[in-house]
Amino acid sequence: MIAVLDYGAGNLRSVAKALEAVGAQPVVTSDARVVADASGLIVPGQGSAVDAMRNLDRLDLAEPIRAFVRSGRPFLGGCLGEQIIFESSDEGNQTCLGLLPGTCRRLPGGQKVPHMGWNSVDLRAAHPLLAGVPSGSFFYFVHSYYVDPADRSVVLGETDYGVRFASIVGRDNVFATQFHPEKSSETGLRIYRNFAALCERQPTPVPLTVPARV
């Protein structure tokens, strides 16, 4: 079972349908206990980092996300879900989850912002998440901010839009894309298929202890 986190950032049904299309078993949830039992976790989303972190705190989901990542099981962020896994965002000077070192910056002027539509991704490294995905493939983007990793070794793919930014990142069991795989046709589905395969390779998860909300 792959948990798709519902924290008020939208786009959940599209992600669930894409996972179903590749044979995975998604469960859309805001329950930390369901997250703790999952074999994989996807945090999608669109909107602002400020609202996202406020909602995660309100729903008591920030620490369960960190605990899930510490367990070693696969995590995938999409769009806003990529931005909030870094330490901070220039959007409202927001502190984020801190799963990877770095920050999130606003796209520079000189072109239309938000960056919306199809753009190519140049792959920097081979990775099981990207099996069968050719370098230069096009994906669908909608964003006004981009991630700026402190450790460039986490950058798996890059895209140009006024600045060359990290459009795919990954380290250990943490992966994220700035684009929306669920809106990116067959190539986006390939990433979900690869992620589901990574989840299947994991041993049966030992449920984490998550305090009941009061």
C-alpha positions in Angstrom: 0.0 0.0 0.0 1.3 3.5 -1.0 0.0 6.3 1.1 -0.8 9.6 -0.7 -0.8 12.3 1.9 -3.8 14.6 2.1 -2.8 17.8 3.8 -5.0 20.2 1.9 -2.7 20.8 -1.1 -4.9 19.2 -3.7 -4.2 17.1 -6.8 -4.8 13.9 -4.8 -7.3 12.1 -7.0 -5.0 12.5 -10.1 -2.1 11.0 -8.2 -4.2 8.1 -6.9 -5.5 7.4 -10.4 -2.0 7.4 -11.9 -0.8 4.9 -9.3 -3.8 2.7 -10.0 -2.9 2.8 -13.7 0.5 1.3 -13.0 -0.9 -1.4 -10.7 -0.2 0.1 -7.3 -2.6 0.3 -4.4 -2.8 3.9 -3.3 -4.6 5.1 -0.2 -5.3 8.9 0.2 -5.0 9.7 3.8 -4.3 12.3 6.5 -4.1 9.7 9.2 -0.5 9.3 10.6 -1.3 5.7 11.5 -2.0 4.8 7.9 1.2 6.6 6.9 3.1 4.6 9.4 1.9 1.3 8.0 2.5 2.1 4.3 5.2 0.6 2.1 5.7 4.0 0.4 4.7 7.6 0.9 3.9 10.2 -1.7 3.5 13.9 -0.8 2.1 15.7 -3.8 0.7 19.3 -3.9 0.4 22.7 -5.3 0.2 26.1 -3.6 2.4 27.8 -1.1 5.1 26.4 1.2 3.7 28.6 4.0 0.2 27.0 3.7 1.6 23.6 3.3 3.7 23.7 6.5 0.9 25.3 8.4 -1.4 22.4 7.3 1.1 19.7 8.1 1.6 21.2 11.6 -2.2 21.6 12.1 -2.7 17.9 11.2 0.3 16.7 13.2 1.8 15.2 10.1 5.3 16.8 9.9 6.9 14.4 12.4 5.2 11.3 11.0 6.7 12.2 7.6 10.2 12.5 9.2 9.7 9.2 11.0 8.6 7.5 7.8 11.8 8.7 6.1 13.9 7.5 9.0 12.4 4.1 8.6 14.1 3.7 5.2 11.0 3.2 3.2 10.6 5.1 -0.2 9.3 8.7 -0.1 8.3 10.7 -3.2 7.5 14.4 -3.2 5.8 16.1 -6.2 5.9 19.8 -7.1 5.2 21.5 -3.8 6.1 18.2 -2.2 9.6 18.7 -3.6 9.9 22.2 -2.2 8.9 21.5 1.4 11.3 18.6 1.9 14.2 21.1 2.0 15.2 23.1 5.0 13.5 26.4 4.2 11.8 28.4 1.5 12.2 32.1 0.6 8.4 32.1 0.2 7.5 33.7 3.6 10.9 32.8 5.0 9.3 29.4 5.8 11.0 26.6 7.8 10.3 23.3 6.0 10.7 19.6 6.7 14.5 19.5 6.4 14.7 16.0 4.8 17.4 17.4 2.4 19.8 20.3 2.9 19.0 23.5 0.9 16.3 26.1 0.3 13.7 27.1 -2.2 13.9 30.3 -4.2 11.6 32.3 -6.5 12.1 31.9 -10.2 13.9 35.0 -11.6 12.2 37.6 -13.7 12.6 37.8 -17.5 10.0 35.1 -18.3 6.5 34.4 -17.3 6.1 33.2 -13.7 4.6 30.8 -12.8 6.5 28.4 -15.0 3.5 26.5 -16.5 3.5 23.9 -19.2 5.8 21.2 -20.7 9.6 21.4 -20.3 12.5 19.0 -20.7 14.5 17.4 -17.9 18.2 16.6 -18.5 19.2 13.6 -16.3 22.4 13.9 -14.4 22.6 10.4 -13.0 21.2 6.9 -13.5 18.8 5.8 -10.8 16.1 3.1 -10.4 13.4 5.8 -10.1 14.3 6.9 -13.6 14.6 3.5 -15.3 13.3 3.7 -18.8 13.1 7.6 -18.7 15.3 9.1 -21.5 17.3 12.2 -20.7 15.5 15.2 -22.4 12.0 13.8 -21.7 9.3 16.4 -21.3 7.2 16.8 -18.1 4.4 19.1 -17.0 5.4 22.0 -14.6 3.4 24.5 -12.6 5.5 26.5 -10.1 6.9 29.9 -9.1 9.7 28.6 -6.8 12.5 26.2 -7.4 14.8 24.2 -5.1 18.4 25.1 -4.5 20.1 22.1 -2.9 23.1 22.7 -0.6 24.5 19.3 -1.7 24.6 19.1 -5.5 25.0 15.3 -5.3 21.2 15.0 -4.7 20.4 16.5 -8.1 19.2 13.7 -10.5 17.7 15.9 -13.2 17.8 19.6 -14.2 15.6 21.9 -16.2 16.1 25.4 -17.7 13.6 28.2 -17.1 15.5 31.5 -16.6 17.8 29.5 -14.3 19.0 25.9 -14.4 17.3 24.3 -11.4 17.0 20.8 -9.9 13.8 19.3 -11.3 14.5 15.8 -9.8 16.3 15.2 -6.5 17.1 12.0 -4.6 19.2 10.7 -1.7 18.9 7.3 -0.1 15.1 6.6 0.1 14.0 10.3 -0.5 13.0 11.3 -4.0 11.2 14.3 -5.4 10.2 16.0 -8.7 9.4 19.7 -9.4 7.0 18.6 -12.1 3.7 16.7 -11.8 4.3 13.0 -12.9 0.5 12.4 -12.9 0.1 15.1 -15.5 3.1 14.1 -17.6 1.6 11.3 -19.8 3.4 7.9 -20.1 6.8 9.2 -19.0 5.3 10.5 -15.8 3.6 7.2 -15.3 6.9 5.5 -15.7 8.2 7.3 -12.7 5.3 6.1 -10.6 5.7 2.6 -11.9 9.4 2.7 -10.9 8.5 4.1 -7.5 5.9 1.4 -6.9 8.6 -1.2 -7.8 11.0 0.3 -5.2 8.2 0.0 -2.6 7.6 -3.6 -3.5 11.3 -4.4 -2.8 11.1 -3.2 0.8 10.6 -5.8 3.6 7.3 -5.8 5.3 7.2 -2.6 7.3 7.3 -2.7 11.0 4.5 -0.2 12.0 5.9 2.9 13.7 4.5 4.0 17.0 2.4 7.1 16.4 0.7 8.8 19.3 -3.1 9.1 19.0 -4.3 12.6 18.5 -6.3 14.1 21.3 
